[in-house]
Amino acid sequence: MPVSRLVAHAPLDGLTPVFDAIRAQNDISETRPPEAIDEALAAAAIEGELPHVPGDRGDRTDLELVTIDPAGSKDLDQALAIEDAGQGWVVYYAIADVAAHVTPGGPIDRDAWTRAETVYCPDKRIGLHPEELSEGFASLLPGQRTKAALWTLTVDMRGELRHATVERAWVRSRHQYAYGELQHTPPREAKPLVEAMARFGSTRRAHLRERGGVTLPKPSQEVVGANGGLSLEFRAAVGVEDDNAQFSLLAGEAAARMMLEAGVGVLRTMPPAEQESLDRLRTQALALGVDWPAAASYADVLDSLDVSSPQAAAFLTQATRLFRGARWEAFAVPTIPVPELVTHGALAAPYAHVTAPLRRLVDRYATEVCLAHSAGRDVPQWVLDALPHIGDAMTAGVRRASAVDRACIDAIEAAVLAPHLGEEFEAVGLDDRTIQLTDPAVVARCKGDVIPGKHQTVRLIEADAAKGPVFEVA
């Protein structure tokens, strides 16, 4: 989709105090307990396994694994290799083995539970773990021999997961690729990988559609740093990003299956869209001029959308309301029963978070359940003890991170727009209280008669960095 860039940018030095205040208001601490740093430094020197890590670790440094992440990333959770198996694929998916470096109940563990996930701000990243761990010895950095939980996933030609195992192993990533590098001008040696990923991604998306799942290509608002300042742009996931995401979704599906077989684990669940909500969305599509034939499903409509159009942006904003109520549901039969709902509504299958343990607390525990089940061992007691509390910790952490993200973007929008107070802009209504400017890339509150999907002229009436910009229909 075309990118809408800001015509101006906000100076970073002027916004840093605002970002500091936002973090403080949301209890996001940049200071880490000294004992957590000490534990991370000590863990870096340990070649063997900590007492809580059972079993042996194999050597799979022979695998031609690579990482694919945003440019400049250092906290690399996943590395992949994909092989053509004739009638499908064999996927090797290495996930950073964070549990191998973190003592249950120790300083790093206690600090991580207060955070739950990494918080990304325009000026800095506040990690779930000490940088020495997450951007150093535990990260799947290229050329580094790293401890991993290695998934081996067999997928048939229809995209169906046929077999899955996970084991502890030493791995070594061969190369770190950036999304943009592979999307636009992939190096010669990476072209076979990109082509294989495209075939795999297309097959998995078709399989998702066949079983009733959907993907929601909603453009996101991202902060871009350049020339000492910050700007914003709208973008949707490009092809290689979506292809790469299919490997993470596959591993999450495999993990959920394992945990349900084991009778213990933590699922990411979400109710399916209700028919009443779908009927309402169909009516909104008509009002927005989005074509929705009577015989077409919601997924069919998504496939046909031009996500760069204002009408599509408004439609996708409304569509996000179809899927709400996502939760982390822990279970440990017989003390904690399996939840009544075990599927993720958008994926139409059970799903679990296991692929981002450097950045998300729950993944460490879910991965440990799968490692135990795959090896035929009992789930460690430290995992069982944590399960009743993991959902609440994650919910609180995600709420904090989301509040920080929205407040920081509001501050950037206000800073960029402040010199234009009283001026008029072209916008499209997203809902009856929210507009999206055509240029610059701003989503903001708007007073007056906002009509979803319609181009309207709006006037900037407030530009407070602490509250974000506010417009009114001109």
C-alpha positions as CSV (number, residue, x, y, z in Angstrom):
1,M,0.0,0.0,0.0
2,P,1.2,3.6,-0.5
3,V,2.8,5.2,2.5
4,S,1.5,8.5,3.7
5,R,4.5,10.4,5.1
6,L,4.5,13.4,7.4
7,V,5.2,16.7,5.7
8,A,7.1,17.7,8.9
9,H,8.6,15.9,11.9
10,A,8.8,16.5,15.6
11,P,12.2,17.0,17.2
12,L,13.2,14.1,19.4
13,D,14.8,16.1,22.1
14,G,11.7,18.1,22.7
15,L,9.6,15.0,23.1
16,T,11.9,13.0,25.4
17,P,10.5,14.6,28.6
18,V,7.0,13.8,27.4
19,F,7.9,10.2,26.8
20,D,9.6,10.0,30.2
21,A,6.4,11.3,31.8
22,I,4.2,8.8,29.9
23,R,6.4,5.9,31.1
24,A,6.3,7.1,34.7
25,Q,2.5,7.5,34.6
26,N,2.2,3.9,33.4
27,D,4.7,2.5,35.9
28,I,7.2,1.5,33.2
29,S,10.6,1.4,34.9
30,E,13.8,1.8,33.0
31,T,15.8,0.8,36.1
32,R,16.5,-2.8,36.6
33,P,17.4,-4.4,39.9
34,P,21.2,-4.7,40.2
35,E,20.8,-8.4,41.1
36,A,19.0,-9.1,37.9
37,I,21.9,-7.6,35.9
38,D,24.3,-9.7,38.0
39,E,22.3,-12.9,37.2
40,A,22.3,-12.1,33.5
41,L,26.1,-11.5,33.5
42,A,26.6,-14.8,35.3
43,A,24.3,-16.7,33.0
44,A,26.3,-15.6,30.0
45,A,29.3,-17.6,31.2
46,I,27.4,-20.9,31.8
47,E,28.1,-23.4,29.1
48,G,26.1,-26.2,30.7
49,E,22.5,-26.2,32.0
50,L,21.1,-24.7,35.2
51,P,19.7,-27.1,37.8
52,H,16.0,-26.5,36.7
53,V,16.7,-27.4,33.1
54,P,16.1,-31.2,32.5
55,G,17.4,-33.5,29.8
56,D,20.2,-33.2,27.3
57,R,20.7,-30.5,24.7
58,G,21.5,-31.7,21.2
59,D,23.7,-30.0,18.6
60,R,21.8,-28.7,15.6
61,T,24.3,-26.0,14.5
62,D,24.3,-27.8,11.1
63,L,20.9,-26.3,10.3
64,E,21.0,-23.4,7.8
65,L,18.8,-21.1,10.0
66,V,18.3,-17.4,9.4
67,T,16.4,-14.6,11.2
68,I,14.0,-12.2,9.6
69,D,13.1,-9.1,11.7
70,P,12.7,-5.3,11.5
71,A,16.0,-3.6,10.5
72,G,18.2,-3.0,13.5
73,S,16.6,-5.6,15.8
74,K,18.9,-7.2,18.4
75,D,16.4,-9.2,20.5
76,L,16.0,-12.1,18.0
77,D,13.5,-14.7,19.2
78,Q,13.1,-16.8,16.1
79,A,15.3,-18.4,13.4
80,L,13.9,-20.6,10.6
81,A,14.9,-23.0,7.9
82,I,12.4,-24.6,5.4
83,E,12.9,-27.7,3.4
84,D,10.9,-28.9,0.5
85,A,9.7,-32.4,1.4
86,G,8.1,-33.3,-1.9
87,Q,4.6,-33.5,-0.7
88,G,4.9,-30.6,1.7
89,W,7.6,-28.9,3.9
90,V,9.7,-29.6,6.9
91,V,10.1,-26.4,8.9
92,Y,12.8,-26.0,11.5
93,Y,11.9,-23.1,13.8
94,A,14.4,-22.2,16.6
95,I,13.1,-20.1,19.5
96,A,15.4,-18.5,22.0
97,D,15.6,-20.7,25.1
98,V,15.1,-18.0,27.7
99,A,14.2,-20.5,30.4
100,A,17.6,-22.0,30.1
101,H,19.1,-18.8,31.4
102,V,16.5,-17.6,34.0
103,T,16.3,-19.3,37.4
104,P,12.6,-19.6,38.5
105,G,12.0,-17.2,41.4
106,G,15.4,-15.5,40.8
107,P,16.0,-11.8,40.2
108,I,15.4,-11.8,36.4
109,D,12.3,-13.9,36.8
110,R,10.8,-11.6,39.5
111,D,11.6,-8.5,37.5
112,A,10.1,-10.0,34.3
113,W,6.8,-10.8,36.2
114,T,6.4,-7.1,37.0
115,R,6.8,-6.2,33.3
116,A,5.2,-9.1,31.4
117,E,6.4,-7.8,28.0
118,T,8.8,-5.5,26.3
119,V,7.6,-1.9,25.8
120,Y,8.6,-0.2,22.6
121,C,8.7,3.6,22.7
122,P,9.8,6.0,20.0
123,D,13.0,7.0,21.8
124,K,13.9,3.7,23.4
125,R,13.0,0.1,24.1
126,I,12.4,-1.1,27.7
127,G,13.0,-4.8,27.6
128,L,11.3,-7.6,29.4
129,H,14.8,-8.9,30.3
130,P,18.2,-7.3,30.8
131,E,19.8,-6.3,27.5
132,E,22.8,-8.5,28.3
133,L,20.5,-11.4,27.9
134,S,17.9,-10.4,25.4
135,E,20.2,-8.6,23.0
136,G,23.2,-10.7,23.8
137,F,23.9,-14.3,24.6
138,A,20.2,-15.5,24.6
139,S,19.4,-13.8,21.3
140,L,19.7,-15.7,18.0
141,L,22.3,-13.4,16.6
142,P,24.0,-14.4,13.4
143,G,27.1,-16.5,13.9
144,Q,26.5,-17.0,17.6
145,R,26.1,-20.5,19.1
146,T,22.9,-20.1,21.1
147,K,20.6,-22.2,23.2
148,A,17.2,-22.8,21.6
149,A,14.0,-24.6,21.7
150,L,14.0,-26.2,18.3
151,W,10.6,-27.0,16.7
152,T,10.5,-29.5,13.8
153,L,7.2,-29.1,12.0
154,T,5.9,-31.2,9.1
155,V,3.3,-29.6,6.9
156,D,1.5,-31.2,3.9
157,M,0.8,-29.6,0.5
158,R,-2.6,-28.3,1.8
159,G,-1.0,-26.4,4.6
160,E,-2.1,-28.9,7.3
161,L,0.2,-29.4,10.2
162,R,1.0,-33.2,10.3
163,H,3.6,-33.6,12.9
164,A,5.5,-31.5,15.5
165,T,8.3,-32.0,18.0
166,V,10.3,-29.6,20.1
167,E,13.6,-30.2,21.8
168,R,16.4,-28.3,23.4
169,A,19.4,-27.7,21.0
170,W,22.4,-25.6,20.3
171,V,21.8,-23.7,17.0
172,R,23.7,-21.1,15.0
173,S,21.9,-18.6,12.8
174,R,23.7,-18.0,9.5
175,H,22.3,-14.6,8.6
176,Q,20.1,-11.8,10.0
177,Y,17.8,-10.4,7.3
178,A,15.6,-7.3,7.5
179,Y,12.1,-7.3,6.1
180,G,12.8,-4.5,3.7
181,E,15.9,-6.2,2.4
182,L,14.0,-9.4,1.5
183,Q,10.9,-7.6,0.2
184,H,12.5,-5.2,-2.3
185,T,15.9,-6.4,-3.3
186,P,16.7,-9.8,-1.8
187,P,20.3,-10.9,-2.0
188,R,21.0,-13.6,-4.5
189,E,21.6,-16.3,-1.9
190,A,18.2,-15.4,-0.2
191,K,16.0,-15.6,-3.3
192,P,15.3,-19.4,-2.8
193,L,14.3,-18.7,0.8
194,V,12.0,-15.9,-0.2
195,E,10.4,-18.0,-2.9
196,A,9.9,-20.9,-0.5
197,M,8.4,-18.6,2.1
198,A,6.0,-17.2,-0.5
199,R,4.8,-20.7,-1.5
200,F,4.5,-21.8,2.1
201,G,2.8,-18.5,3.2
202,S,0.2,-18.7,0.4
203,T,-0.6,-22.3,1.2
204,R,-1.0,-21.6,4.9
205,R,-3.2,-18.6,4.2
206,A,-5.4,-20.8,2.0
207,H,-5.6,-23.4,4.7
208,L,-6.6,-20.8,7.2
209,R,-9.4,-19.6,4.9
210,E,-10.6,-23.2,4.3
211,R,-11.1,-23.8,8.0
212,G,-12.9,-20.5,8.6
213,G,-10.0,-18.3,9.8
214,V,-9.2,-14.8,8.6
215,T,-6.3,-12.3,8.6
216,L,-7.0,-8.7,9.2
217,P,-4.8,-6.4,7.0
218,K,-5.4,-3.3,9.1
219,P,-2.8,-0.6,8.3
220,S,-0.8,0.3,11.4
221,Q,0.5,3.7,12.5
222,E,4.3,3.5,13.0
223,V,6.9,5.9,14.3
224,V,9.8,6.6,12.0
225,G,13.0,8.3,13.2
226,A,15.1,10.4,10.8
227,N,17.4,13.5,11.1
228,G,17.0,13.8,14.8
229,G,13.3,13.9,14.7
230,L,10.2,11.6,14.6
231,S,7.4,11.2,12.1
232,L,4.6,8.8,11.5
233,E,3.5,6.7,8.6
234,F,0.7,4.2,7.8
235,R,1.8,0.8,6.6
236,A,0.4,-2.7,6.2
237,A,2.5,-5.9,6.5
238,V,4.3,-6.4,3.2
239,G,4.4,-9.9,1.6
240,V,7.5,-11.3,3.2
241,E,6.3,-10.1,6.7
242,D,3.0,-11.9,6.3
243,D,4.8,-15.0,5.0
244,N,7.2,-14.9,7.9
245,A,4.2,-14.6,10.3
246,Q,2.8,-17.9,9.1
247,F,5.7,-19.8,10.6
248,S,5.0,-18.2,14.0
249,L,1.3,-19.0,13.7
250,L,2.2,-22.6,12.7
251,A,4.3,-23.0,15.8
252,G,1.6,-21.5,18.0
253,E,-0.9,-24.0,16.6
254,A,1.5,-26.9,17.2
255,A,2.1,-25.8,20.8
256,A,-1.6,-25.5,21.5
257,R,-2.1,-29.1,20.2
258,M,0.6,-30.4,22.5
259,M,-0.7,-28.6,25.5
260,L,-4.2,-29.9,25.0
261,E,-2.8,-33.4,24.6
262,A,-0.8,-33.0,27.8
263,G,-3.7,-31.6,29.7
264,V,-1.7,-28.6,30.9
265,G,-0.7,-25.3,29.4
266,V,-1.8,-21.8,28.5
267,L,-3.8,-21.0,25.4
268,R,-4.4,-17.7,23.6
269,T,-8.2,-17.8,23.1
270,M,-10.7,-15.4,21.5
271,P,-14.4,-15.9,20.8
272,P,-15.5,-16.2,17.2
273,A,-17.3,-13.3,15.6
274,E,-21.0,-13.2,16.4
275,Q,-23.5,-13.3,13.6
276,E,-25.1,-10.0,14.9
277,S,-21.7,-8.3,14.5
278,L,-21.2,-9.7,11.1
279,D,-24.6,-8.5,10.0
280,R,-23.8,-5.0,11.4
281,L,-20.5,-5.0,9.5
282,R,-22.2,-5.9,6.3
283,T,-24.5,-2.9,6.7
284,Q,-21.5,-0.7,7.4
285,A,-19.8,-2.0,4.2
286,L,-22.9,-0.9,2.2
287,A,-22.7,2.6,3.8
288,L,-19.0,2.8,3.1
289,G,-19.2,1.7,-0.5
290,V,-17.3,-1.6,0.1
291,D,-18.5,-4.3,-2.1
292,W,-19.8,-7.3,-0.2
293,P,-21.8,-9.7,-2.5
294,A,-24.5,-11.8,-0.8
295,A,-22.7,-15.1,-1.4
296,A,-19.3,-13.8,-0.2
297,S,-17.9,-14.4,3.2
298,Y,-16.1,-11.9,5.4
299,A,-12.8,-13.5,4.4
300,D,-13.7,-13.1,0.7
301,V,-14.2,-9.3,1.3
302,L,-10.9,-9.0,3.0
303,D,-9.2,-10.6,0.0
304,S,-10.7,-8.1,-2.4
305,L,-10.0,-4.9,-0.4
306,D,-7.7,-2.2,-1.6
307,V,-6.3,-1.5,1.9
308,S,-4.9,1.8,0.8
309,S,-8.4,3.3,0.1
310,P,-10.1,5.5,2.7
311,Q,-13.2,3.3,2.5
312,A,-11.1,0.2,3.3
313,A,-9.4,1.9,6.2
314,A,-12.8,2.8,7.7
315,F,-14.2,-0.7,7.0
316,L,-11.1,-2.4,8.7
317,T,-11.5,-0.1,11.7
318,Q,-15.0,-1.3,12.1
319,A,-14.0,-4.9,11.4
320,T,-11.6,-5.0,14.3
321,R,-14.7,-5.0,16.5
322,L,-15.6,-8.5,15.3
323,F,-12.8,-10.1,17.3
324,R,-12.7,-9.0,20.9
325,G,-12.3,-10.8,24.2
326,A,-8.8,-12.3,23.6
327,R,-7.5,-14.0,26.8
328,W,-4.7,-16.2,28.1
329,E,-6.4,-19.3,29.5
330,A,-4.3,-21.6,31.7
331,F,-5.2,-25.1,32.6
332,A,-3.7,-28.0,34.5
333,V,-6.0,-31.0,34.7
334,P,-7.4,-31.9,37.2
335,T,-6.8,-28.8,39.4
336,I,-7.5,-26.3,36.7
337,P,-9.9,-27.5,34.0
338,V,-9.5,-27.0,30.3
339,P,-11.4,-23.8,29.3
340,E,-14.7,-24.2,27.6
341,L,-13.4,-22.1,24.7
342,V,-10.0,-23.5,23.4
343,T,-9.9,-21.8,20.0
344,H,-8.7,-18.4,18.7
345,G,-11.6,-17.0,16.8
346,A,-9.6,-15.3,14.0
347,L,-7.5,-18.5,13.4
348,A,-10.4,-21.0,13.8
349,A,-8.1,-23.3,15.8
350,P,-6.4,-23.6,19.2
351,Y,-3.4,-21.3,19.5
352,A,-0.7,-20.5,22.0
353,H,2.1,-17.9,22.4
354,V,5.5,-19.6,22.2
355,T,7.6,-17.7,19.7
356,A,8.6,-14.5,21.5
357,P,10.1,-15.4,24.9
358,L,12.6,-12.6,24.9
359,R,9.8,-10.1,24.6
360,R,6.8,-11.8,26.2
361,L,6.6,-13.6,29.6
362,V,4.0,-16.2,28.8
363,D,6.0,-17.8,26.0
364,R,8.7,-19.1,28.4
365,Y,6.1,-21.1,30.4
366,A,4.2,-22.4,27.4
367,T,7.4,-23.5,25.7
368,E,8.4,-25.4,28.8
369,V,5.2,-27.4,28.8
370,C,5.7,-28.3,25.1
371,L,9.4,-29.4,25.8
372,A,8.3,-31.6,28.6
373,H,5.4,-33.2,26.6
374,S,7.5,-33.8,23.6
375,A,10.2,-35.5,25.7
376,G,7.7,-37.5,27.7
377,R,8.5,-35.8,31.0
378,D,6.4,-34.3,33.6
379,V,5.9,-30.5,33.4
380,P,8.2,-28.8,35.9
381,Q,6.6,-27.7,39.1
382,W,7.8,-24.1,38.6
383,V,5.7,-23.9,35.5
384,L,2.6,-25.5,37.2
385,D,3.0,-23.0,40.1
386,A,2.9,-20.0,37.6
387,L,0.0,-21.0,35.4
388,P,-2.8,-19.7,37.6
389,H,-1.3,-16.3,37.6
390,I,0.2,-15.9,34.1
391,G,-3.0,-14.6,32.4
392,D,-3.5,-11.7,34.8
393,A,0.2,-10.8,34.6
394,M,0.0,-10.7,30.8
395,T,-3.2,-8.8,30.6
396,A,-1.8,-6.1,32.9
397,G,1.4,-5.9,31.0
398,V,-0.3,-5.6,27.6
399,R,-2.6,-2.9,28.9
400,R,0.3,-0.9,30.1
401,A,2.3,-1.3,26.9
402,S,-0.7,-0.3,24.8
403,A,-1.4,2.8,26.9
404,V,2.2,3.9,26.5
405,D,2.2,3.3,22.7
406,R,-1.0,5.2,22.2
407,A,0.1,8.1,24.4
408,C,3.5,8.4,22.7
409,I,1.9,8.5,19.2
410,D,-0.6,11.1,20.4
411,A,2.3,13.2,21.6
412,I,4.1,12.9,18.3
413,E,1.0,13.8,16.4
414,A,0.4,16.9,18.6
415,A,4.0,18.0,18.3
416,V,3.9,17.8,14.5
417,L,0.6,19.5,14.2
418,A,1.0,22.2,16.8
419,P,2.3,24.8,14.3
420,H,-0.9,24.3,12.3
421,L,-3.5,25.0,15.0
422,G,-6.6,26.3,13.3
423,E,-5.7,25.0,9.9
424,E,-7.9,22.6,7.8
425,F,-7.0,19.1,6.6
426,E,-8.6,16.5,4.4
427,A,-9.7,13.4,6.3
428,V,-11.8,10.3,6.2
429,G,-14.1,9.2,9.0
430,L,-13.2,6.0,10.6
431,D,-16.1,6.0,13.1
432,D,-18.4,8.6,14.4
433,R,-15.7,10.1,16.7
434,T,-12.4,9.3,14.9
435,I,-10.8,10.6,11.6
436,Q,-7.7,9.6,9.7
437,L,-6.0,12.5,7.9
438,T,-5.1,12.0,4.3
439,D,-1.7,13.6,5.0
440,P,0.1,13.6,7.5
441,A,-0.4,10.1,8.9
442,V,-2.6,10.9,11.8
443,V,-5.6,9.2,13.5
444,A,-7.3,11.4,16.0
445,R,-10.5,12.4,17.8
446,C,-12.9,14.6,16.0
447,K,-15.9,16.6,17.1
448,G,-18.9,17.2,15.0
449,D,-20.8,15.1,12.5
450,V,-18.1,12.6,11.5
451,I,-19.4,10.2,8.8
452,P,-17.5,6.9,8.5
453,G,-15.9,6.3,5.1
454,K,-16.6,9.8,3.9
455,H,-13.9,12.4,2.9
456,Q,-14.5,15.5,5.0
457,T,-12.6,18.7,5.8
458,V,-11.6,19.0,9.5
459,R,-10.0,21.7,11.5
460,L,-7.3,21.3,14.1
461,I,-8.6,22.8,17.4
462,E,-6.2,21.3,20.0
463,A,-2.6,20.1,19.9
464,D,-1.6,19.2,23.4
465,A,1.2,16.7,23.6
466,A,-0.2,15.3,26.8
467,K,-3.6,14.6,25.3
468,G,-3.1,14.3,21.5
469,P,-4.6,16.3,18.7
470,V,-8.3,17.1,18.5
471,F,-10.2,18.1,15.3
472,E,-13.6,19.3,14.5
473,V,-15.6,18.9,11.3
474,A,-15.2,22.2,9.3
